[in-house]
Amino acid sequence: MAPDEYIKSHIRTVPDWPAPGVQFRDITPLLSNPRVFRVLIDQFVHRYFDVRPSAIAGLDARGFIIGSVVAYELNVGFVPIRKKGKLPYATVEETYELEYGSATVEMHVDAVKPGDRVVLIDDLVATGGTMMAGKNLLERLGATVIEGAAIVDLPELQGSRRLREAGLALFTLVEFDGH
């Protein structure tokens, strides 16, 4: 079985969560099985091994799990991009729109420096708002986001299209129809 098929076969779909009609794509089964987790991490490590980013940035919270392990394997730093109010030092923040309301993410002002080349990782691309906010924060501090990466793309929600149209190269391992 190809790695992407193997990974996809271990993602659980939870119907009607967190709201009726939503098909939640749960990655926790990927994390609990050591063999599947290794295959997952290796897909990202092999992709970025020769690219040599300066850092991996992970989006709160599941992007922390994948991103920190990938950063460790590549021997580069890890940058957490957190929900507002969770970081203890001076921060920059970016607010973005959700389907119902808005959210804000932030990172430390010294998390990256001009010229850093960063891969931005999350578990899933839905509408693209969180990843776009992360990209904007990193670029505001002078870093170049060389690629956005996620395990799952939900193309019907148009997030991957929006990110690419905004100039972000995007790599995802699997796609699911619906949302």
Contact map, one row per residue, 1 for C-alpha under 8 A:
11101100000000000000000000000000000000000000000000000000000000000000000000000000000000000000000000000000000000000000000000000000000000000000000000000000000000000000000000000000000
11111100000000000000000000000000000000000000000000000000000000000000000000000000000000000000000000000000000000000000000000000000000000000000000000000000000000000000000000000000000
11111110000000000000000000000000000000110010000000000000000000000000000000000000000000000000000000000000000000000000000000000000000000000000000000000000000000000000000000000000000
01111111000000000000000000000000000000000000000000000000000000000000000000000000000000000000000000000000000000000000000000000000000000000000000000000000000000000000000000001100000
11111111100000000000000000000000000000000000000000000000000000000000000000000000000000000000000000000000000000000000000000000000000000000000000000000000000000000000000000000100000
11111111110000000000000000000000000100000000000000000000000000000000000000000000000000000000000000000000000000000000000000000000000000000000000000000000000000000000000000000000000
00111111111000000000000000000100000100110000000000000000000000000000000000000000000000000000000000000000000000000000000000000000000000000000000000000000000000000000000000000100000
00011111111000000000000000000000000000000000000000000000000000000000000000000000000000000000000000000000000000000000000000000000000000000000000000000000000000000000000000000100000
00001111111100000000000000000000000000000000000000000000000000000000000000000000000000000000000000000000000000000000000000000000000000000000000000000000000000000000000000000000000
00000111111100000000000000101100000100000000000000000000000000000000000000000000000000000000000000000000000000000000000000000000000000000000000000000000000000000000000000000000000
00000011111110000000000011111100000000000000000000000000000000000000000000000000000000000000000000000000000000000000000000000000000000000000000000000000000000000000000000000000000
00000000111111000000000011111000000000000000000000000000000000000000000000000000000000000000000000000000000000000000000000000000000000000000000000000000000000000000000000000000000
00000000001111100000001111000000000000000000000000000000000000000000000000000000000000000000000000000000000000000000000000000000000000000000000000000000000000000000000000000000000
00000000000111111000001111000000000000000000000000000000000000000000000000000000000000000000000000000000000000000000000000000000000000000000000000000000000000000000000000000000000
00000000000011111001111100000000000000000000000000000000000000000000000000000000000000000000000000000000000000000000000000000000000000000000000000000000000000000000000000000000000
00000000000001111111111100000000000000000000000000000000000000000000000000000000000000000000000000000000000000000000000000000000000000000000000000000000000000000000000000000000000
00000000000001111111111100000000000000000000000000000000000000000000000000000000000000000000000000000000000000000000000000000000000000000000000000000000000000000000000000000000000
00000000000000011111010100000000000000000000000000000000000000000000000000000000000000000000000000000000000000000000000000000000000000000000000000000000000000000000000000000000000
00000000000000011111110000000000000000000000000000000000000000000000000000000000000000000000000000000000000000000000000000000000000000000000000000000000000000000000000000000000000
00000000000000111111110000000000000000000000000000000000000000000000000000000000000000000000000000000000000000000000000000000000000000000000000000000000000000000000000000000000000
00000000000000111011111000000000000000000000000000000000000000000000000000000000000000000000000000000000000000000000000000000000000000000000000000000000000000000000000000000000000
00000000000000111111111100000000000000000000000000000000000000000000000000000000000000000000000000000000000000000000000000000000000000000000000000000000000000000000000000000000001
00000000000011111000111110000000000000000000000000000000000000000000000000000000000000000000000000000000000000000000000000000000000000000000000000000000000000000000000000000000011
00000000000011111100011111000000000000000000000000000000000000000000000000000000000000000000000000000000000000000000000000000000000000000000000000000000000000000000000000000000001
00000000001111000000001111100000000000000000000000000000000000000000000000000000000000000000000000000000000000000000000000000000000000000000000000000000000000000000000000000000000
00000000001111000000000111111000000000000000000000000000000000000000000000000000000000000000000000000000000000000000000000000000000000000000000000000000000000000000000000000000000
00000000011100000000000011111110000000000000000000000000000000000000000000000000000000000000000000000000000000000000000000100000000000000000000000000000000000000000000000000000000
00000000001100000000000001111111000000000000000000000000000000000000000000000000000000000000000000000000000000000000000000000000000000000000000000000000000000000000000000000000000
00000000011100000000000001111111100000000000000000000000000000000000000000000000000000000000000000000000000000000000000000000000000000000000000000000000000000000000000000000000000
00000010011000000000000000111111100110010000000000000000000000000000000000000000000000000000000000000000000000000000000000000000000000000000000000000000000000000000000000000000000
00000000000000000000000000111111110110000000000000000000000000000000000000000000000000000000000000000000000000000000000000000000000000000000000000000000000000000000000000000000000
00000000000000000000000000011111110010000000000000000000000000000000000000000000000000000000000000000000000000000000000000000000000000000000000000000000000000000000000000000000000
00000000000000000000000000001111111110000000000000000000000000000000000000000000000000000000000000000000000000000000000000000000000000000000000000000000000000000000000000000000000
00000000000000000000000000000011111111000000000000000000000000000000000000000000000000000000000000000000000000000000000000000000000000000000000000000000000000000000000000000000000
00000000000000000000000000000000111111100000000000000000000000000000000000000000000000000000000000000000000000000000000000000000000000000000000000000000000000000000000000000000000
00000110010000000000000000000110111111110000000000000000000000000000000000000000000000000000000000000000000000000000000000000000000000000000000000000000000000000000000000000000000
00000000000000000000000000000111111111111000000000000000000000000000000000000000000000000000000000000000000000000000000000000000000000000000000000000000000000000000000000000000000
00000000000000000000000000000000011111111100000000000000000000000000000000000000000000000000000000000000000000000000000000000000000000000000000000000000000000000000000000000000000
00100010000000000000000000000000001111111110000000000000000000000000000000000000000000000000000000000000000000000000000000000000000000000000000000000000000000000000000000000000000
00100010000000000000000000000100000111111111000000000000000000000000000000000000000000000000000000000000000000000000000000000000000000000000000000000000000000000000000000000000000
00000000000000000000000000000000000011111111100000000000000000000100110000000000000000000000000000000000000000000000000000000000000000000000000000000000000000000000000000000000000
00000000000000000000000000000000000001111111110000000000000000000000000000000000000000000000000000000000000000000000000000000000000000000000000000000000000000000000000000000000000
00100000000000000000000000000000000000111111111000000000000000000000000000000000000000000000000000000000000000000000000000000000000000000000000000000000000000000000000000000000000
00000000000000000000000000000000000000011111111100000000000000000000010000000000000000000000000000000000000000000000000000000000000000000000000000000000000000000000000000000000000
00000000000000000000000000000000000000001111111110000000000000000000010011000000000000000000000000000000000000000000000000000000000000000000000000000000000000000000000000000000000
00000000000000000000000000000000000000000111111111000000000000000000000000000000000000000000000000000000000000000000000000000000000000000000000000000000000000000000000000000000000
00000000000000000000000000000000000000000011111111100000000000000000000000000000000000000000000000000000000000000000000000000000000000000000000000000000000000000000000000000000000
00000000000000000000000000000000000000000001111111111000000000000000000001000000000000000000000000000000000000000000000000000000000000000000000000000000000000000000000000000000000
00000000000000000000000000000000000000000000111111110000000000000000000001000000000000000000000000000000000000000000000000000000000000000000000000000000000000000000000000000000000
00000000000000000000000000000000000000000000011111110000000000000000000000000000000000000000000000000000000000000000000000000000000000000000000000000000000000000000000000000000000
00000000000000000000000000000000000000000000001111111000000000000000000000000000000000000000000000000000000000000000000000000000000000000000000000000000000000000000000000000000000
00000000000000000000000000000000000000000000000111111100000000000000000001000000000000000000000000000000000000000000000000000000000000000000000000000000000000000000000000000000000
00000000000000000000000000000000000000000000000100111111000000000000000000010000000000000000000000000000000000000001111000000000000000000000000001000000000000000000000000000000000
00000000000000000000000000000000000000000000000000011111000000000000000000011000000000000000000000000000000000000001110000000000000000000000000000000000000000000000000000000000000
00000000000000000000000000000000000000000000000000001111100000000000001000011110000000000000000000000000000000000001111000000000000000000000000000000000000000000000000000000000000
00000000000000000000000000000000000000000000000000001111110000000011011000011110000000000000000000000000000000000000011110000000000000000000000000000000000000000000000000000000000
00000000000000000000000000000000000000000000000000000011111000000010000000000111100000000000000000000000000000000000011110000000000000000000000000000000000000000000000000000000000
00000000000000000000000000000000000000000000000000000001111111111111000000000111100000000000000000000000000000000000000111000000000000000000000000000000000000000000000000000000000
00000000000000000000000000000000000000000000000000000000111111110000000000000001110000000000000000000000000000000000000111000000011001000000000000000000000000000000000000000000000
00000000000000000000000000000000000000000000000000000000011111110000000000000001111000000000000000000000000000000000000001000000000000000000000000000000000000000000000000000000000
00000000000000000000000000000000000000000000000000000000011111111000000000000000010000000000000000000000000000000000000000000000000000000000000000000000000000000000000000000000000
00000000000000000000000000000000000000000000000000000000011111111100000000000000000000000000000000000000000000000000000001100000000000000000000000000000000000000000000000000000000
00000000000000000000000000000000000000000000000000000000011111111110000000000000000000000000000000000000000000000000000011100000000000000000000000000000000000000000000000000000000
00000000000000000000000000000000000000000000000000000000011111111111000000000001000000000000000000000000000000000000000001000000000000000000000000000000000000000000000000000000000
00000000000000000000000000000000000000000000000000000000010011111111100000000000000000000000000000000000000000000000000000000000000000000000000000000000000000000000000000000000000
00000000000000000000000000000000000000001000000000000000010001111111110000000000000000000000000000000000000000000000000011100000000000000000000000000000000000000000000000000000000
00000000000000000000000000000000000000000000000000000001110000111111111000000100000000000000000000000000000000000000000011000000000000000000000000000000000000000000000000000000000
00000000000000000000000000000000000000000000000000000001010000011111111100000100000000000000000000000000000000000000000000000000000000000000000000000000000000000000000000000000000
00000000000000000000000000000000000000001000000000000000000000001111111110000000000000000000000000000000000000000000000000000000000000000000000000000000000000000000000000000000000
00000000000000000000000000000000000000001001100000000001000000000111111111000000000000000000000000000000000000000000000000000000000000000000000000000000000000000000000000000000000
00000000000000000000000000000000000000000000000000000011000000000011111111111100000000000000000000000000000000000000000000000000000000000000000000000000000000000000000000000000000
00000000000000000000000000000000000000000000000000000000000000000001111111111000000000000000000000000000000000000000000000000000000000000000000000000000000000000000000000000000000
00000000000000000000000000000000000000000000100000000000000000000000111111110000000000000000000000000000000000000000000000000000000000000000000000000000000000000000000000000000000
00000000000000000000000000000000000000000000100110010000000000000000011111110000000000000000000000000000000000000000000000000000000000000000000000000000000000000000000000000000000
00000000000000000000000000000000000000000000000000000000000000000000001111111000000000000000000000000000000000000000000000000000000000000000000000000000000000000000000000000000000
00000000000000000000000000000000000000000000000000001111000000000000001111111100000000000000000000000000000000000000000000000000000000000000000000000000000000000000000000000000000
00000000000000000000000000000000000000000000000000000111000000000000001100111110000000000000000000000000000000000000000000000000000000000000000000000000000000000000000000000000000
00000000000000000000000000000000000000000000000000000011110000000011001000011111000000000000000000000000000000000000000000000000000000000000000000000000000000000000000000000000000
00000000000000000000000000000000000000000000000000000011110000000000000000001111100000000000000000000000001000110000000000000000000000000000000000000000000000000000000000000000000
00000000000000000000000000000000000000000000000000000000111100010000000000000111110000000000000000000000001000000000000000000000000000000000000000000000000000000000000000000000000
00000000000000000000000000000000000000000000000000000000111100000000000000000011111000000000000000000000111000000000000000000000000001000000000000000000000000000000000000000000000
00000000000000000000000000000000000000000000000000000000001110000000000000000001111101100000000000000000111000000000000000000000000000000000000000000000000000000000000000000000000
00000000000000000000000000000000000000000000000000000000000100000000000000000000111111000000000000000011110000000000000000000000000000000000000000000000000000000000000000000000000
00000000000000000000000000000000000000000000000000000000000000000000000000000000011111100000100000000001110000000000000000000000000000000000000000000000000000000000000000000000000
00000000000000000000000000000000000000000000000000000000000000000000000000000000001111110000000000000000000000000000000000000000000000000000000000000000000000000000000000000000000
00000000000000000000000000000000000000000000000000000000000000000000000000000000011111110000000000000000000000000000000000000000000000000000000000000000000000000000000000000000000
00000000000000000000000000000000000000000000000000000000000000000000000000000000010111111110000000000000011100000000000000000000000000000000000000000000000000000000000000000000000
00000000000000000000000000000000000000000000000000000000000000000000000000000000000011111100000000000000000000000000000000000000000000000000000000000000000000000000000000000000000
00000000000000000000000000000000000000000000000000000000000000000000000000000000000000111110000000000000000100000000000000000000000000000000000000000000000000000000000000000000000
00000000000000000000000000000000000000000000000000000000000000000000000000000000000000111111000000000000000110000000000000000000000000000000000000000000000000000000000000000000000
00000000000000000000000000000000000000000000000000000000000000000000000000000000000000101111100000000000011110000000000000000000000000000000000000000000000000000000000000000000000
00000000000000000000000000000000000000000000000000000000000000000000000000000000000000000111110000000000011110000000000000000000000000001000000000000000000000000000000000000000000
00000000000000000000000000000000000000000000000000000000000000000000000000000000000100000011111000000001111000000000000000000000000000001000000000000000000000000000000000000000000
00000000000000000000000000000000000000000000000000000000000000000000000000000000000000000001111100000001110000000000000000000000000011011000000000000000000000000000000000000000000
00000000000000000000000000000000000000000000000000000000000000000000000000000000000000000000111110000111100000000000000000000000000010000000000000000000000000000000000000000000000
00000000000000000000000000000000000000000000000000000000000000000000000000000000000000000000011111000111000000000000000000000000110010000000000000000000000000000000000000000000000
00000000000000000000000000000000000000000000000000000000000000000000000000000000000000000000001111111110000000000000000000000000100000000000000000000000000000000000000000000000000
00000000000000000000000000000000000000000000000000000000000000000000000000000000000000000000000111111110000000000000000000000000100000000000000000000000000000000000000000000000000
00000000000000000000000000000000000000000000000000000000000000000000000000000000000000000000000011111100000000000000000000000000000000000000000000000000000000000000000000000000000
00000000000000000000000000000000000000000000000000000000000000000000000000000000000000000000000011111100000000000000000000000000000000000000000000000000000000000000000000000000000
00000000000000000000000000000000000000000000000000000000000000000000000000000000000000000000000011111110000000000000000000000000000000000000000000000000000000000000000000000000000
00000000000000000000000000000000000000000000000000000000000000000000000000000000000000000000001111111111000000000000000000000000000000000000000000000000000000000000000000000000000
00000000000000000000000000000000000000000000000000000000000000000000000000000000001000000000001111001111100000000000000000000000000000000000000000000000000000000000000000000000000
00000000000000000000000000000000000000000000000000000000000000000000000000000000001100000000111100000111110000000000000000000000000000000000000000000000000000000000000000000000000
00000000000000000000000000000000000000000000000000000000000000000000000000000000111100000000111000000011111000000000000000000000010011000000000000000000000000000000000000000000000
00000000000000000000000000000000000000000000000000000000000000000000000000000000111100100011110000000001111100000000000000000000000000001000000000000000000000000000000000000000000
00000000000000000000000000000000000000000000000000000000000000000000000000000011110000100011100000000000111110100000000000000000000000001000000000000000000000000000000000000000000
00000000000000000000000000000000000000000000000000000000000000000000000000000000000000101111000000000000011111100000000000000000000000000000000000000000000000000000000000000000000
00000000000000000000000000000000000000000000000000000000000000000000000000000000000000000111000000000000001111110000000000000000000000000000100000000000000000000000000000000000000
00000000000000000000000000000000000000000000000000000000000000000000000000000000000000000000000000000000000111111000000000000000000000000000000000000000000000000000000000000000000
00000000000000000000000000000000000000000000000000000000000000000000000000000010000000000000000000000000001111111000000000000000000000000000000000000000000000000000000000000000000
00000000000000000000000000000000000000000000000000000000000000000000000000000010000000000000000000000000000011111101000000000000000000000100111000000000000000000000000000000000000
00000000000000000000000000000000000000000000000000000000000000000000000000000000000000000000000000000000000001111111000000000000000000000000111000000000000000000000000000000000000
00000000000000000000000000000000000000000000000000000000000000000000000000000000000000000000000000000000000000011111000000000000000000000000111000000000000000000000000000000000000
00000000000000000000000000000000000000000000000000000000000000000000000000000000000000000000000000000000000000001111100000000000000000000000011100000000000000000000000000000000000
00000000000000000000000000000000000000000000000000001110000000000000000000000000000000000000000000000000000000011111110000000000000000000000011100000000000000000000000000000000000
00000000000000000000000000000000000000000000000000001110000000000000000000000000000000000000000000000000000000000011111000000000000000000000001111000000000000000000000000000000000
00000000000000000000000000000000000000000000000000001111100000000000000000000000000000000000000000000000000000000001111100000000000000000000001111100000000000000000000000000000000
00000000000000000000000000000000000000000000000000001011100000000000000000000000000000000000000000000000000000000000111110000000000000000000000011111000000000000000000000000000000
00000000000000000000000000000000000000000000000000000001111000000000000000000000000000000000000000000000000000000000011111000000001001100000000010111000000000000000000000000000000
00000000000000000000000000000000000000000000000000000001111000100110000000000000000000000000000000000000000000000000001111100000000000000000000000011100000000000000000000000000000
00000000000000000000000000000000000000000000000000000000011101110110000000000000000000000000000000000000000000000000000111111000001000000000000000001110000000000000000000000000000
00000000000000000000000000100000000000000000000000000000000001100100000000000000000000000000000000000000000000000000000011111000000000000000000000000111000000000000000000000000000
00000000000000000000000000000000000000000000000000000000000000000000000000000000000000000000000000000000000000000000000001111100000000000000000000000111110000000000000000000000000
00000000000000000000000000000000000000000000000000000000000000000000000000000000000000000000000000000000000000000000000001111111001000000000000000000101110000110000000000000000000
00000000000000000000000000000000000000000000000000000000000000000000000000000000000000000000000000000000000000000000000000011111000000000000000000000000111011110000000000000000001
00000000000000000000000000000000000000000000000000000000000000000000000000000000000000000000000000000000000000000000000000001111100000000000000000000000000011110100000000000000000
00000000000000000000000000000000000000000000000000000000000000000000000000000000000000000000000000000000000000000000000000001111111100000000000000000000000001110110000000000000000
00000000000000000000000000000000000000000000000000000000000000000000000000000000000000000000000111000000000000000000000000000011111110000000000000000000000000100000000000000000000
00000000000000000000000000000000000000000000000000000000001000000000000000000000000000000000000100000000100000000000000000000001111111000000000000000000000000000000000000000000000
00000000000000000000000000000000000000000000000000000000001000000000000000000000000000000000000000000000000000000000000101001001111111100000000000010000000000000010000000000000000
00000000000000000000000000000000000000000000000000000000000000000000000000000000000000000000000000000000000000000000000000000001111111110000000000000000000000000010000000000000000
00000000000000000000000000000000000000000000000000000000000000000000000000000000000000000000011100000000100000000000000000000000111111111000000000000000000000000000000000000000000
00000000000000000000000000000000000000000000000000000000001000000000000000000000100000000000010000000000100000000000000100000000011111111100000000000000000000000000000000000000000
00000000000000000000000000000000000000000000000000000000000000000000000000000000000000000000000000000000000000000000000100000000001111111110000010000000000000000000000000000000000
00000000000000000000000000000000000000000000000000000000000000000000000000000000000000000000010000000000000000000000000000000000000111111111000000000000000000000000000000000000000
00000000000000000000000000000000000000000000000000000000000000000000000000000000000000000001110000000000011000000000000000000000000011111111100000000000000000000000000000000000000
00000000000000000000000000000000000000000000000000000000000000000000000000000000000000000000000000000000000000010000000000000000000001111111111110000000000000000000000000000000000
00000000000000000000000000000000000000000000000000000000000000000000000000000000000000000000000000000000000000000000000000000000000000111111111110000000000000000000000000000000000
00000000000000000000000000000000000000000000000000000000000000000000000000000000000000000000000000000000000000000000000000000000000000011111111000000000000000000000000000000000000
00000000000000000000000000000000000000000000000000000000000000000000000000000000000000000000000000000000000010011100000000000000000000001111111000000000000000000000000000000000000
00000000000000000000000000000000000000000000000000000000000000000000000000000000000000000000000000000000000000011111000000000000000000000111111100000000000000000000000000000000000
00000000000000000000000000000000000000000000000000000000000000000000000000000000000000000000000000000000000000011111110000000000000000000111111110000000000000000000000000000000000
00000000000000000000000000000000000000000000000000000000000000000000000000000000000000000000000000000000000000000011110000000000000000000110011111000000000000000000000000000000000
00000000000000000000000000000000000000000000000000000000000000000000000000000000000000000000000000000000000000000000111100000000000000100110001111110000000000000000000100000000000
00000000000000000000000000000000000000000000000000001000000000000000000000000000000000000000000000000000000000000000111000000000000000000000000111110000000000000000000110000000000
00000000000000000000000000000000000000000000000000000000000000000000000000000000000000000000000000000000000000000000011100000000000000000000000011111000000000000000000111100000000
00000000000000000000000000000000000000000000000000000000000000000000000000000000000000000000000000000000000000000000001110000000001000000000000011111100000000000000000111100000000
00000000000000000000000000000000000000000000000000000000000000000000000000000000000000000000000000000000000000000000001111000000000000000000000000111110000000000000000001110000000
00000000000000000000000000000000000000000000000000000000000000000000000000000000000000000000000000000000000000000000000011111000000000000000000000011111100000000000000000111000000
00000000000000000000000000000000000000000000000000000000000000000000000000000000000000000000000000000000000000000000000001110000000000000000000000001111100000000000000000011100000
00000000000000000000000000000000000000000000000000000000000000000000000000000000000000000000000000000000000000000000000000111000000000000000000000000111110000000000000000011111000
00000000000000000000000000000000000000000000000000000000000000000000000000000000000000000000000000000000000000000000000000011100000000000000000000000111111000010000000000011111000
00000000000000000000000000000000000000000000000000000000000000000000000000000000000000000000000000000000000000000000000000011100000000000000000000000001111111110000000000000011111
00000000000000000000000000000000000000000000000000000000000000000000000000000000000000000000000000000000000000000000000000000100000000000000000000000000111111111000000000000011100
00000000000000000000000000000000000000000000000000000000000000000000000000000000000000000000000000000000000000000000000000000000000000000000000000000000011111000000000000000000111
00000000000000000000000000000000000000000000000000000000000000000000000000000000000000000000000000000000000000000000000000000110000000000000000000000000011111100000000000000000011
00000000000000000000000000000000000000000000000000000000000000000000000000000000000000000000000000000000000000000000000000000111000000000000000000000000011111111100000000000000000
00000000000000000000000000000000000000000000000000000000000000000000000000000000000000000000000000000000000000000000000000001111100000000000000000000000011011111110000000000000000
00000000000000000000000000000000000000000000000000000000000000000000000000000000000000000000000000000000000000000000000000001111000000000000000000000000111001111111000001000000000
00000000000000000000000000000000000000000000000000000000000000000000000000000000000000000000000000000000000000000000000000000000000000000000000000000000001001111111100000000000000
00000000000000000000000000000000000000000000000000000000000000000000000000000000000000000000000000000000000000000000000000000011000000000000000000000000000001111111110000000000000
00000000000000000000000000000000000000000000000000000000000000000000000000000000000000000000000000000000000000000000000000000001001100000000000000000000000000111111111111000000000
00000000000000000000000000000000000000000000000000000000000000000000000000000000000000000000000000000000000000000000000000000000000000000000000000000000000000011111111111000000000
00000000000000000000000000000000000000000000000000000000000000000000000000000000000000000000000000000000000000000000000000000000000000000000000000000000000000001111111100000000000
00000000000000000000000000000000000000000000000000000000000000000000000000000000000000000000000000000000000000000000000000000000000000000000000000000000000000000111111100000000000
00000000000000000000000000000000000000000000000000000000000000000000000000000000000000000000000000000000000000000000000000000000000000000000000000000000000000000011111110000000000
00000000000000000000000000000000000000000000000000000000000000000000000000000000000000000000000000000000000000000000000000000000000000000000000011110000000000000011111111000000000
00000000000000000000000000000000000000000000000000000000000000000000000000000000000000000000000000000000000000000000000000000000000000000000000001110000000000000011001111100000000
00000000000000000000000000000000000000000000000000000000000000000000000000000000000000000000000000000000000000000000000000000000000000000000000000111000000000010011000111110000000
00000000000000000000000000000000000000000000000000000000000000000000000000000000000000000000000000000000000000000000000000000000000000000000000000111100000000000000000011111000000
00000000000000000000000000000000000000000000000000000000000000000000000000000000000000000000000000000000000000000000000000000000000000000000000000001111100000000000000001111110000
00010000000000000000000000000000000000000000000000000000000000000000000000000000000000000000000000000000000000000000000000000000000000000000000000000111100000000000000000111110000
00011011000000000000000000000000000000000000000000000000000000000000000000000000000000000000000000000000000000000000000000000000000000000000000000000011100000000000000000011111000
00000000000000000000000000000000000000000000000000000000000000000000000000000000000000000000000000000000000000000000000000000000000000000000000000000001111000000000000000011111100
00000000000000000000000000000000000000000000000000000000000000000000000000000000000000000000000000000000000000000000000000000000000000000000000000000001111000000000000000000111111
00000000000000000000000000000000000000000000000000000000000000000000000000000000000000000000000000000000000000000000000000000000000000000000000000000000011100000000000000000011111
00000000000000000000001000000000000000000000000000000000000000000000000000000000000000000000000000000000000000000000000000000000000000000000000000000000010110000000000000000001111
00000000000000000000011100000000000000000000000000000000000000000000000000000000000000000000000000000000000000000000000000000100000000000000000000000000010110000000000000000001111
